[in-house]
């Protein structure tokens, strides 16, 4: 069983579009959306939810007003200013527990709160595991880990050949959790100054964690000069360029219609993505 994660150093590079295509091309796979803060793969794959599970990633302080003697110690010791006039603001509370420790009458307790949900779904192409973190909630890395663990269990139980992961953009904890244990990270970049800058940063992350990475240049023809810079950088650093994808409005048309670009099989972009997938297969099967 091979595990591939598609990531990018910034948002908007076309990562999810590529994931939708891989979902069509890969056989005997499980699709995973680890962009738990702002998932959008479902817009293309239209999952039908079979299981819904709560994610309790943090704690919050709960005040029992019947016990409270209004001594003010909780407010004095709350560094987040979450307690005012003997009321706890749940949006400011970080669940650190300082208030519960200093309360002389045990009027404050810590309770786990639901920070989001993760799902097991069916798509027309097979099973999918995905999640949604609540607004302003933390511990996205833990939620990513929970999603991946469920995906691996399903893959092992159903003898799947591939786990294909849509990772989050950026460099933070959810990205690190997404690439953990991956056989290959496909980094999607674009020929812009910010694109090449963030590609270099995310390559440092994959290198630090010992994950083999290859690069895909999306919309390479909108700026051939920077595309050449990306290829030169990859060549000088022994990084494989798995392929380049042309700019084509048909990609936007496919997204508007809720389809994968592979559902337009005769388009140049579809053929370019197929070649990238074939190269990845060869790379991991050698």
LUMVEXRO-637885 format. One record per residue: residue in three letters; x, y, z of N, C-alpha, C in turn. Coordinates in steps of 0.05 Angstrom, whole numbers, plus 5000, padded with zeros to 4 digits. Example, Ala and Ser with C-alpha at 12.3 -4.5 7.8 and 13.67 -1.06 7.14 Angstrom:
% residues 2
REC code  nxx  nyy  nzz caxx cayy cazz  cxx  cyy  czz
REC  ala 5264 4886 5156 5246 4910 5156 5264 4934 5156
REC  ser 5257 4955 5142 5273 4979 5143 5258 5001 5157
% end
This chain:
% residues 286
REC code  nxx  nyy  nzz caxx cayy cazz  cxx  cyy  czz
REC  unk 5017 4976 5000 5000 5000 5000 5018 5025 5000
REC  unk 5013 5043 4981 5029 5067 4978 5012 5091 4987
REC  unk 5026 5110 5000 5013 5134 5010 5025 5159 4997
REC  unk 5008 5174 4983 5017 5198 4969 5002 5222 4982
REC  unk 5017 5244 4986 5004 5268 4996 5010 5291 4976
REC  unk 4990 5305 4969 4992 5328 4951 4991 5354 4968
REC  unk 5013 5369 4967 5015 5393 4983 5024 5417 4967
REC  unk 5024 5440 4979 5034 5464 4966 5042 5484 4988
REC  unk 5061 5501 4982 5070 5520 5002 5050 5543 5006
REC  unk 5031 5546 4988 5011 5567 4990 4985 5557 4978
REC  unk 4963 5571 4984 4937 5564 4973 4934 5573 4944
REC  unk 4916 5561 4930 4909 5570 4903 4927 5560 4881
REC  unk 4944 5540 4886 4962 5531 4865 4949 5510 4847
REC  unk 4926 5499 4854 4913 5479 4839 4915 5451 4850
REC  unk 4922 5450 4876 4927 5424 4889 4901 5407 4889
REC  unk 4879 5418 4897 4854 5403 4899 4844 5394 4871
REC  unk 4848 5411 4851 4841 5403 4824 4857 5378 4815
REC  unk 4883 5378 4822 4899 5354 4816 4890 5330 4832
REC  unk 4882 5334 4857 4872 5312 4873 4847 5300 4861
REC  unk 4829 5317 4851 4805 5306 4838 4811 5289 4814
REC  unk 4832 5297 4800 4841 5281 4776 4853 5255 4785
REC  unk 4870 5255 4806 4882 5230 4816 4860 5211 4826
REC  unk 4839 5222 4837 4817 5205 4847 4805 5189 4824
REC  unk 4805 5201 4800 4795 5187 4776 4815 5167 4766
REC  unk 4840 5174 4767 4861 5158 4754 4870 5134 4770
REC  unk 4872 5137 4796 4882 5115 4813 4861 5093 4816
REC  unk 4871 5069 4817 4854 5046 4821 4857 5035 4850
REC  unk 4835 5025 4860 4835 5011 4886 4848 5029 4908
REC  unk 4836 5052 4913 4847 5072 4930 4827 5082 4951
REC  unk 4838 5097 4971 4822 5113 4989 4830 5142 4986
REC  unk 4811 5159 4984 4817 5188 4981 4814 5201 5009
REC  unk 4832 5218 5015 4833 5231 5042 4836 5262 5038
REC  unk 4819 5277 5051 4822 5306 5050 4831 5315 5078
REC  unk 4857 5323 5079 4869 5331 5105 4870 5362 5108
REC  unk 4857 5376 5089 4855 5405 5093 4831 5410 5110
REC  unk 4834 5405 5136 4811 5405 5154 4801 5433 5161
REC  unk 4818 5453 5158 4810 5481 5163 4791 5492 5142
REC  unk 4797 5485 5117 4781 5496 5094 4779 5474 5072
REC  unk 4766 5452 5078 4764 5431 5058 4747 5439 5034
REC  unk 4756 5430 5011 4740 5436 4987 4740 5413 4966
REC  unk 4753 5391 4973 4753 5368 4955 4725 5357 4950
REC  unk 4708 5360 4970 4681 5350 4968 4665 5364 4946
REC  unk 4674 5388 4939 4659 5403 4917 4662 5389 4891
REC  unk 4684 5374 4887 4689 5359 4862 4678 5330 4865
REC  unk 4683 5318 4888 4677 5289 4891 4650 5283 4902
REC  unk 4636 5303 4914 4608 5300 4923 4605 5275 4940
REC  unk 4618 5274 4963 4616 5250 4981 4588 5247 4994
REC  unk 4580 5222 4997 4556 5215 5012 4564 5205 5039
REC  unk 4559 5220 5060 4569 5214 5087 4555 5189 5098
REC  unk 4572 5169 5107 4563 5145 5119 4566 5145 5150
REC  unk 4588 5157 5159 4594 5159 5187 4603 5187 5195
REC  unk 4593 5196 5218 4601 5222 5228 4612 5218 5257
REC  unk 4636 5229 5262 4648 5226 5288 4656 5253 5299
REC  unk 4653 5256 5325 4660 5281 5339 4691 5282 5342
REC  unk 4702 5305 5340 4730 5309 5347 4732 5328 5370
REC  unk 4743 5318 5392 4746 5335 5416 4776 5341 5419
REC  unk 4784 5364 5409 4812 5370 5408 4822 5389 5429
REC  unk 4804 5400 5446 4813 5419 5466 4792 5419 5489
REC  unk 4799 5435 5510 4781 5436 5533 4772 5465 5537
REC  unk 4751 5468 5552 4741 5495 5559 4733 5495 5589
REC  unk 4736 5518 5601 4729 5521 5629 4699 5525 5632
REC  unk 4687 5511 5651 4658 5513 5657 4655 5522 5686
REC  unk 4639 5544 5689 4634 5555 5716 4607 5546 5727
REC  unk 4608 5534 5751 4583 5527 5765 4576 5551 5783
REC  unk 4557 5568 5774 4551 5593 5788 4539 5587 5816
REC  unk 4528 5564 5820 4517 5558 5847 4538 5554 5868
REC  unk 4563 5548 5859 4585 5544 5877 4602 5570 5880
REC  unk 4601 5587 5860 4619 5610 5858 4615 5629 5882
REC  unk 4637 5637 5895 4635 5656 5917 4645 5684 5909
REC  unk 4650 5687 5883 4657 5713 5872 4682 5725 5885
REC  unk 4702 5708 5889 4727 5718 5901 4745 5732 5881
REC  unk 4741 5727 5855 4756 5741 5835 4784 5729 5828
REC  unk 4791 5707 5841 4817 5695 5836 4820 5684 5808
REC  unk 4798 5674 5797 4799 5663 5770 4805 5686 5750
REC  unk 4792 5708 5753 4797 5731 5735 4826 5741 5738
REC  unk 4836 5742 5762 4863 5752 5767 4884 5735 5753
REC  unk 4879 5709 5752 4899 5690 5742 4895 5682 5713
REC  unk 4874 5692 5700 4870 5685 5672 4886 5703 5654
REC  unk 4907 5693 5642 4924 5709 5625 4912 5716 5598
REC  unk 4890 5703 5591 4876 5707 5566 4853 5726 5568
REC  unk 4848 5736 5592 4826 5755 5597 4799 5744 5588
REC  unk 4796 5718 5594 4771 5705 5586 4749 5706 5607
REC  unk 4756 5717 5631 4737 5718 5652 4733 5747 5660
REC  unk 4708 5756 5658 4700 5783 5666 4674 5782 5681
REC  unk 4673 5795 5703 4648 5796 5719 4636 5768 5725
REC  unk 4655 5750 5731 4648 5723 5739 4634 5708 5716
REC  unk 4640 5715 5692 4630 5701 5668 4654 5692 5651
REC  unk 4653 5668 5640 4674 5658 5623 4666 5661 5594
REC  unk 4683 5675 5579 4679 5679 5550 4690 5655 5536
REC  unk 4674 5637 5524 4684 5613 5512 4701 5618 5487
REC  unk 4699 5641 5475 4715 5647 5451 4743 5655 5459
REC  unk 4747 5665 5484 4774 5673 5493 4787 5651 5509
REC  unk 4772 5633 5521 4782 5612 5538 4800 5593 5522
REC  unk 4825 5589 5532 4843 5570 5519 4844 5543 5532
REC  unk 4828 5539 5553 4827 5513 5566 4853 5506 5582
REC  unk 4867 5526 5591 4893 5521 5604 4889 5510 5632
REC  unk 4867 5516 5645 4861 5504 5671 4870 5520 5695
REC  unk 4883 5544 5690 4892 5560 5713 4870 5568 5731
REC  unk 4847 5575 5720 4824 5584 5736 4814 5561 5754
REC  unk 4814 5537 5744 4804 5514 5760 4823 5508 5783
REC  unk 4849 5513 5778 4869 5508 5799 4867 5527 5822
REC  unk 4862 5553 5816 4862 5573 5837 4835 5576 5851
REC  unk 4814 5565 5839 4788 5568 5851 4787 5554 5878
REC  unk 4781 5568 5900 4781 5556 5926 4758 5537 5932
REC  unk 4737 5539 5916 4713 5523 5922 4706 5503 5899
REC  unk 4725 5500 5881 4722 5481 5858 4697 5487 5842
REC  unk 4692 5512 5837 4669 5520 5821 4674 5519 5791
REC  unk 4699 5515 5784 4707 5514 5755 4718 5487 5749
REC  unk 4709 5475 5728 4719 5450 5718 4726 5452 5688
REC  unk 4744 5435 5679 4750 5434 5651 4735 5412 5637
REC  unk 4723 5418 5614 4707 5399 5599 4717 5398 5571
REC  unk 4719 5374 5560 4726 5371 5532 4703 5383 5514
REC  unk 4711 5398 5494 4691 5409 5476 4694 5398 5448
REC  unk 4672 5397 5434 4672 5388 5406 4685 5409 5389
REC  unk 4708 5403 5377 4722 5423 5361 4718 5419 5331
REC  unk 4704 5397 5324 4699 5392 5296 4689 5364 5292
REC  unk 4688 5355 5267 4677 5328 5261 4694 5316 5238
REC  unk 4696 5289 5239 4708 5276 5216 4689 5255 5206
REC  unk 4692 5249 5180 4671 5234 5166 4684 5211 5149
REC  unk 4669 5190 5147 4675 5169 5128 4652 5169 5107
REC  unk 4659 5172 5082 4639 5176 5061 4644 5157 5037
REC  unk 4624 5155 5021 4626 5142 4995 4626 5163 4973
REC  unk 4644 5160 4954 4643 5175 4930 4640 5155 4907
REC  unk 4634 5165 4884 4629 5146 4861 4655 5132 4854
REC  unk 4678 5141 4865 4703 5129 4858 4714 5112 4881
REC  unk 4698 5108 4903 4708 5092 4925 4704 5107 4952
REC  unk 4717 5098 4973 4714 5111 4999 4730 5136 5002
REC  unk 4721 5154 5020 4735 5179 5025 4733 5185 5055
REC  unk 4755 5195 5067 4755 5203 5094 4762 5233 5095
REC  unk 4746 5249 5109 4750 5278 5109 4740 5289 5135
REC  unk 4744 5315 5139 4737 5327 5165 4732 5357 5161
REC  unk 4721 5369 5183 4716 5398 5184 4722 5407 5212
REC  unk 4742 5424 5215 4748 5436 5241 4729 5459 5245
REC  unk 4721 5463 5270 4703 5485 5276 4716 5513 5272
REC  unk 4701 5533 5270 4711 5560 5266 4728 5568 5290
REC  unk 4752 5578 5285 4770 5588 5306 4780 5566 5325
REC  unk 4775 5541 5318 4785 5519 5336 4814 5513 5330
REC  unk 4827 5499 5349 4855 5493 5347 4859 5463 5343
REC  unk 4884 5454 5345 4891 5426 5343 4884 5413 5316
REC  unk 4887 5429 5294 4882 5417 5268 4901 5394 5262
REC  unk 4925 5395 5273 4944 5373 5268 4933 5347 5280
REC  unk 4921 5348 5303 4909 5324 5316 4886 5313 5299
REC  unk 4870 5331 5288 4848 5322 5271 4858 5309 5246
REC  unk 4879 5321 5234 4891 5308 5210 4901 5280 5217
REC  unk 4913 5277 5240 4923 5251 5248 4901 5231 5251
REC  unk 4879 5240 5263 4855 5222 5267 4844 5213 5240
REC  unk 4843 5232 5221 4832 5225 5194 4851 5205 5180
REC  unk 4877 5210 5182 4896 5191 5169 4895 5164 5181
REC  unk 4893 5163 5208 4892 5136 5221 4868 5120 5212
REC  unk 4845 5134 5210 4821 5120 5200 4824 5111 5171
REC  unk 4836 5128 5155 4841 5120 5127 4859 5096 5125
REC  unk 4880 5096 5141 4899 5073 5140 4885 5047 5148
REC  unk 4868 5049 5169 4854 5025 5179 4835 5015 5157
REC  unk 4821 5033 5144 4803 5025 5122 4818 5013 5099
REC  unk 4841 5025 5093 4857 5015 5070 4868 4987 5076
REC  unk 4877 4982 5101 4887 4956 5108 4865 4935 5108
REC  unk 4842 4942 5120 4820 4923 5121 4808 4916 5094
REC  unk 4810 4935 5075 4798 4931 5049 4819 4926 5027
REC  unk 4844 4922 5036 4866 4915 5018 4868 4935 4995
REC  unk 4869 4960 5002 4872 4981 4982 4902 4984 4974
REC  unk 4906 4993 4950 4934 4996 4940 4944 5024 4945
REC  unk 4926 5044 4947 4935 5072 4949 4919 5086 4970
REC  unk 4933 5104 4985 4920 5125 5001 4930 5151 4989
REC  unk 4911 5166 4979 4918 5191 4965 4906 5215 4981
REC  unk 4924 5232 4991 4917 5252 5010 4919 5280 4999
REC  unk 4898 5295 5002 4898 5324 4995 4906 5338 5020
REC  unk 4931 5348 5021 4942 5361 5044 4934 5390 5045
REC  unk 4937 5403 5068 4932 5431 5071 4954 5448 5059
REC  unk 4949 5473 5052 4971 5490 5043 4987 5500 5067
REC  unk 5010 5512 5061 5026 5524 5082 5047 5505 5093
REC  unk 5056 5511 5118 5078 5497 5130 5073 5487 5159
REC  unk 5049 5492 5169 5043 5488 5197 5039 5459 5205
REC  unk 5028 5456 5229 5024 5429 5241 5007 5411 5224
REC  unk 4985 5420 5211 4970 5402 5195 4985 5391 5171
REC  unk 5003 5408 5160 5020 5398 5138 5039 5377 5147
REC  unk 5052 5381 5170 5070 5361 5181 5055 5335 5187
REC  unk 5031 5337 5198 5015 5313 5203 5008 5299 5177
REC  unk 5003 5315 5156 4995 5303 5130 5017 5287 5117
REC  unk 5042 5298 5119 5064 5284 5105 5076 5261 5121
REC  unk 5069 5260 5147 5080 5239 5164 5073 5211 5153
REC  unk 5093 5195 5148 5089 5168 5138 5084 5165 5109
REC  unk 5084 5188 5094 5079 5186 5065 5102 5174 5050
REC  unk 5096 5160 5029 5117 5149 5011 5127 5170 4992
REC  unk 5109 5189 4986 5117 5210 4967 5099 5235 4972
REC  unk 5112 5258 4970 5098 5284 4971 5100 5297 4944
REC  unk 5077 5303 4933 5076 5318 4907 5071 5347 4914
REC  unk 5090 5364 4908 5087 5393 4914 5078 5407 4889
REC  unk 5055 5419 4891 5044 5434 4868 5051 5463 4871
REC  unk 5064 5474 4851 5072 5502 4852 5063 5516 4827
REC  unk 5067 5542 4826 5058 5558 4802 5081 5577 4795
REC  unk 5083 5586 4771 5105 5603 4762 5101 5632 4770
REC  unk 5102 5637 4796 5101 5665 4806 5123 5667 4827
REC  unk 5130 5691 4835 5151 5695 4855 5143 5683 4882
REC  unk 5117 5686 4889 5108 5674 4914 5107 5644 4912
REC  unk 5100 5634 4888 5099 5605 4883 5126 5592 4887
REC  unk 5147 5603 4875 5173 5591 4877 5184 5594 4906
REC  unk 5178 5616 4918 5187 5621 4946 5175 5600 4965
REC  unk 5149 5596 4963 5135 5577 4981 5142 5548 4974
REC  unk 5147 5543 4949 5156 5516 4941 5182 5509 4955
REC  unk 5201 5527 4956 5226 5523 4969 5222 5518 4999
REC  unk 5204 5533 5011 5199 5529 5040 5187 5502 5046
REC  unk 5168 5493 5030 5155 5468 5036 5174 5444 5029
REC  unk 5192 5448 5011 5212 5428 5005 5231 5424 5029
REC  unk 5236 5446 5043 5253 5444 5068 5238 5427 5089
REC  unk 5211 5429 5090 5196 5414 5109 5197 5384 5102
REC  unk 5192 5377 5077 5193 5349 5069 5220 5337 5073
REC  unk 5241 5353 5067 5268 5344 5071 5274 5339 5100
REC  unk 5265 5357 5117 5270 5355 5146 5258 5329 5157
REC  unk 5235 5321 5147 5221 5298 5157 5227 5273 5141
REC  unk 5245 5275 5122 5254 5252 5107 5233 5240 5088
REC  unk 5216 5257 5077 5196 5249 5058 5205 5256 5030
REC  unk 5206 5237 5012 5213 5242 4984 5193 5260 4971
REC  unk 5203 5281 4958 5184 5300 4945 5191 5304 4916
REC  unk 5170 5307 4900 5172 5315 4872 5155 5339 4868
REC  unk 5160 5353 4846 5147 5379 4841 5130 5377 4815
REC  unk 5107 5390 4816 5090 5394 4792 5086 5424 4789
REC  unk 5091 5434 4764 5087 5463 4759 5060 5466 4745
REC  unk 5042 5478 4759 5015 5483 4747 5014 5510 4733
REC  unk 5001 5511 4711 4998 5535 4694 5026 5546 4687
REC  unk 5043 5527 4679 5071 5534 4674 5074 5555 4652
REC  unk 5056 5555 4633 5059 5571 4609 5050 5600 4613
REC  unk 5040 5607 4637 5033 5636 4641 5058 5652 4647
REC  unk 5080 5639 4655 5105 5653 4659 5128 5633 4655
REC  unk 5135 5628 4630 5155 5608 4623 5182 5614 4637
REC  unk 5189 5640 4641 5214 5647 4652 5217 5636 4681
REC  unk 5196 5641 4697 5197 5630 4725 5194 5600 4725
REC  unk 5179 5589 4706 5178 5560 4705 5206 5548 4700
REC  unk 5222 5561 4683 5249 5552 4679 5266 5555 4704
REC  unk 5261 5576 4720 5275 5579 4745 5269 5557 4764
REC  unk 5243 5549 4765 5235 5527 4782 5249 5501 4774
REC  unk 5249 5496 4747 5262 5471 4737 5292 5471 4743
REC  unk 5304 5494 4740 5333 5497 4745 5339 5491 4775
REC  unk 5322 5503 4792 5326 5499 4821 5323 5469 4828
REC  unk 5303 5456 4817 5298 5428 4822 5321 5411 4812
REC  unk 5331 5418 4788 5354 5403 4776 5379 5405 4794
REC  unk 5384 5429 4803 5408 5434 4820 5406 5421 4847
REC  unk 5381 5415 4856 5378 5403 4882 5368 5374 4881
REC  unk 5371 5362 4857 5363 5334 4854 5334 5328 4861
REC  unk 5317 5346 4853 5288 5343 4858 5275 5337 4831
REC  unk 5259 5316 4830 5246 5308 4805 5223 5326 4799
REC  unk 5221 5336 4775 5197 5351 4765 5179 5330 4752
REC  unk 5157 5323 4766 5140 5302 4756 5124 5310 4731
REC  unk 5122 5336 4727 5107 5345 4703 5099 5374 4704
REC  unk 5090 5383 4682 5080 5411 4679 5052 5410 4667
REC  unk 5035 5429 4677 5007 5430 4668 5002 5457 4656
REC  unk 4989 5457 4633 4983 5482 4619 4960 5497 4633
REC  unk 4959 5523 4628 4936 5538 4636 4914 5534 4615
REC  unk 4890 5528 4625 4867 5524 4607 4841 5530 4621
REC  unk 4824 5547 4610 4798 5553 4623 4780 5528 4627
REC  unk 4786 5506 4613 4770 5482 4616 4771 5472 4645
REC  unk 4793 5478 4659 4796 5470 4687 4775 5484 4704
REC  unk 4771 5510 4700 4751 5525 4714 4723 5515 4707
REC  unk 4719 5509 4682 4693 5499 4673 4686 5473 4687
REC  unk 4706 5455 4690 4702 5430 4703 4695 5434 4733
REC  unk 4708 5453 4746 4702 5458 4774 4674 5469 4778
REC  unk 4667 5488 4760 4640 5499 4761 4618 5478 4758
REC  unk 4625 5458 4742 4606 5436 4737 4609 5413 4758
REC  unk 4627 5417 4778 4630 5397 4799 4643 5372 4788
REC  unk 4660 5374 4769 4673 5350 4757 4703 5351 4759
REC  unk 4715 5328 4755 4744 5327 4753 4752 5333 4724
REC  unk 4775 5345 4720 4784 5351 4694 4788 5326 4677
REC  unk 4792 5303 4690 4796 5278 4676 4770 5269 4662
REC  unk 4748 5281 4670 4722 5275 4657 4720 5289 4630
REC  unk 4741 5304 4623 4744 5316 4597 4769 5303 4584
REC  unk 4768 5278 4577 4792 5262 4571 4808 5271 4547
REC  unk 4797 5285 4529 4812 5293 4505 4826 5320 4508
REC  unk 4822 5333 4530 4835 5359 4534 4865 5356 4540
REC  unk 4881 5375 4531 4909 5375 4535 4917 5372 4565
REC  unk 4902 5387 4582 4908 5387 4610 4904 5359 4622
REC  unk 4883 5345 4613 4878 5318 4623 4901 5299 4616
REC  unk 4911 5302 4591 4933 5285 4583 4958 5291 4599
REC  unk 4963 5316 4605 4986 5324 4620 4985 5312 4649
REC  unk 4961 5313 4661 4958 5302 4688 4960 5272 4688
REC  unk 4950 5259 4667 4953 5230 4665 4982 5222 4664
REC  unk 4999 5237 4650 5027 5231 4649 5041 5235 4676
REC  unk 5032 5255 4691 5042 5259 4718 5036 5235 4736
REC  unk 5011 5226 4734 5003 5203 4751 5018 5178 4743
REC  unk 5022 5174 4717 5037 5150 4708 5066 5151 4718
REC  unk 5077 5175 4718 5104 5178 4728 5106 5172 4758
REC  unk 5086 5181 4773 5085 5175 4802 5083 5145 4806
REC  unk 5066 5132 4791 5063 5103 4794 5090 5089 4788
REC  unk 5103 5097 4767 5129 5084 4761 5149 5089 4783
REC  unk 5149 5114 4794 5168 5121 4815 5165 5104 4839
REC  unk 5140 5099 4847 5134 5085 4872 5135 5054 4868
REC  unk 5134 5045 4844 5134 5016 4838 5161 5006 4830
REC  unk 5181 5024 4827 5208 5015 4820 5221 5001 4843
% end
